[in-house]
Amino acid sequence: MRVKRIEKKNPSLCKPFALSPHLIIMTSPEEEQKLIQGLSQGDPGSYDRLVDLYGKKIFRLALQLSGERFDAEDIVL
C-alpha cells in the first residue's frame, strides 16, 4: 500500500480516500484492476483493500438511498 501526503492536483490520475485530513491513500486504475482480479479469485487481501477504499462511499450512498442508518448498514454489510 502506497501512502502519501498530497494535494489534489490531478484527480483523474488516481482516486483518493481520506483517512484523516492529512493522510490520503492513492490507488491507480491499474491497482484497482489488480484488486478486482484478486477479488474474483477469492483473495481476502483484495477484498479488504477494496473495502478500505470504497466502504465509506458505499455506506454514504446506501444511507442516502435508504434514508435510514440501520437499513444502510444492512445493505452494506
C-alpha positions in Angstrom: 0.0 0.0 0.0 1.4 3.4 -1.0 0.7 6.2 1.5 1.5 9.8 0.6 0.8 13.3 1.7 -0.6 15.0 -1.4 -2.5 17.9 -2.8 -5.4 17.2 -5.2 -3.7 18.4 -8.3 -5.0 15.9 -10.9 -7.8 13.8 -9.5 -8.2 12.0 -12.8 -4.9 10.1 -12.4 -5.9 8.3 -9.2 -8.7 8.2 -6.7 -8.1 9.5 -3.1 -9.6 8.0 0.0 -9.1 10.3 3.0 -8.3 8.6 6.3 -7.6 11.9 8.0 -7.3 15.5 6.9 -3.6 15.0 6.1 -3.4 11.3 5.0 -4.7 10.1 1.7 -4.4 6.6 0.2 -3.9 6.7 -3.5 -4.8 3.9 -5.9 -4.2 3.9 -9.6 -6.6 2.3 -12.2 -4.0 -0.5 -12.7 -4.1 -1.2 -8.9 -7.9 -1.2 -8.9 -7.9 -3.8 -11.8 -5.5 -6.0 -9.8 -7.7 -5.7 -6.8 -10.8 -6.6 -8.7 -9.0 -9.6 -10.3 -7.8 -10.7 -6.9 -11.3 -10.4 -5.6 -12.6 -12.6 -8.4 -10.0 -15.2 -7.4 -11.1 -15.1 -3.8 -8.1 -13.1 -2.4 -9.2 -11.8 1.0 -6.5 -9.1 0.9 -8.0 -7.6 -2.2 -11.4 -7.6 -0.6 -10.1 -5.8 2.5 -8.3 -3.2 0.4 -11.4 -2.5 -1.7 -13.5 -2.1 1.5 -10.9 0.3 2.8 -11.0 2.3 -0.4 -14.8 2.4 -1.1 -16.6 1.2 2.1 -17.4 4.7 3.4 -18.6 5.9 -0.1 -20.8 2.9 -0.5 -22.3 3.4 3.0 -23.0 7.0 2.3 -24.8 6.1 -0.9 -26.8 3.4 0.8 -27.7 5.9 3.6 -28.7 8.5 1.0 -30.9 6.0 -0.9 -32.5 4.3 2.1 -32.8 7.3 4.4 -32.2 5.1 7.4 -28.8 4.3 9.0 -30.0 0.8 10.1 -31.1 0.0 6.5 -27.9 1.4 5.1 -25.8 -0.9 7.4 -27.8 -3.9 6.3 -27.3 -3.0 2.7 -23.5 -2.5 3.1 -22.8 -5.3 5.5 
